C-alpha cells in the first residue's frame, strides 16, 4: 500500500483494512514499520473527521456517577451540600470554582469539561 495522507473515506477504509492485515507483524519488519505509519495516518484522519463533542458539565457528572455507582447522596458528600445537588441538576444553580475543584479531584472529570457553559 502506498503510504500517504488519508483524505477520503474510501482511503480511510482501505487503510484500516491494510492495518488489520499487518497489525501483528513482527517488530523490525517492513510490515511492522508500515503498521506504525498507518496508525499515525489513521489517527490523523479520525481526529479531523470524527470529532467527539465534549459533554456539558452536568452530563459528565451524571456519567461519572453512573460509572462509579454513586448516588446523589454521594455527590452531596463530595460537594458538601445536599441541596446543591438538586439545584445543580435542576439548573437553578451553576457550578462554582470550589465545586469544580472538588469534582475534578474526586471524580477525575477534566477541568475543561467542568468549566464549559451549560
C-alpha positions in Angstrom: 0.0 0.0 0.0 1.2 3.5 -0.9 1.6 5.5 2.3 0.1 9.0 2.0 -2.2 11.4 3.9 -5.7 9.9 4.1 -8.1 12.3 2.5 -11.3 10.3 1.7 -13.5 7.8 3.4 -12.5 5.2 0.8 -8.8 5.7 1.6 -9.6 5.5 5.3 -11.4 2.2 4.9 -8.6 0.8 2.8 -6.0 1.9 5.3 -8.0 0.3 8.1 -8.2 -2.9 6.1 -4.5 -2.9 5.5 -3.7 -2.1 9.1 -5.8 -5.1 10.3 -3.8 -7.3 7.9 -0.4 -6.3 9.2 -1.3 -5.4 12.8 0.5 -8.5 14.2 3.6 -8.1 12.1 6.9 -9.0 13.8 8.9 -6.0 15.1 11.6 -4.7 12.8 9.9 -5.9 9.6 8.6 -3.8 6.7 5.1 -4.7 7.7 5.7 -3.5 11.3 7.0 -0.2 10.1 4.1 0.1 7.7 1.7 -0.5 10.5 3.3 2.2 12.6 3.0 4.8 9.9 -0.6 3.6 9.0 -1.6 4.0 12.6 -0.5 7.6 12.6 -2.2 8.4 9.3 -5.4 6.7 10.5 -5.3 8.6 13.8 -4.8 11.9 12.0 -7.8 11.2 9.7 -10.0 10.2 12.6 -9.1 13.3 14.7 -10.1 15.5 11.8 -13.2 13.7 10.7 -14.7 12.1 13.8 -14.8 14.9 16.3 -16.5 14.0 19.6 -18.2 16.8 21.3 -17.3 17.5 24.9 -20.3 16.8 27.1 -21.8 19.6 29.2 -20.7 19.5 32.8 -23.9 18.0 34.2 -23.8 15.2 31.6 -20.2 14.5 32.6 -21.1 14.4 36.3 -24.0 12.1 35.8 -21.9 9.8 33.6 -19.1 9.6 36.1 -21.5 9.0 38.9 -23.1 6.1 36.9 -19.6 4.7 36.1 -18.6 4.7 39.8 -22.0 3.7 41.1 -22.5 6.9 43.0 -25.8 8.3 44.2 -26.9 11.9 44.7 -26.2 11.5 48.4 -22.6 10.5 47.5 -22.3 13.6 45.3 -23.7 15.7 48.1 -20.9 14.4 50.3 -18.3 15.4 47.7 -19.7 18.9 47.3 -20.6 19.3 50.9 -24.2 20.3 50.4 -27.2 18.1 49.8 -29.4 20.9 48.4 -26.7 21.9 45.9 -27.0 18.5 44.0 -30.7 19.1 43.4 -30.1 22.7 42.5 -27.4 21.7 40.0 -29.4 19.0 38.3 -32.5 21.3 38.2 -30.2 24.0 36.7 -31.1 26.6 39.4 -27.5 26.8 40.5 -24.3 26.8 38.5 -21.1 25.1 39.4 -18.8 27.4 41.4 -15.0 27.2 41.5 -14.9 25.2 44.7 -17.3 22.6 43.3 -15.4 22.3 40.1 -12.2 21.7 42.0 -13.8 19.0 44.2 -15.4 17.3 41.2 -12.1 17.3 39.3 -10.2 15.9 42.3 -12.8 13.3 43.5 -14.4 12.2 40.2 -11.5 12.9 37.9 -13.6 15.0 35.5 -11.4 17.2 33.3 -11.4 20.9 34.2 -12.1 21.7 30.5 -15.4 19.9 30.8 -16.5 21.3 34.1 -16.0 24.9 33.1 -17.9 24.6 29.9 -21.2 26.6 29.7 -24.5 24.7 30.1 
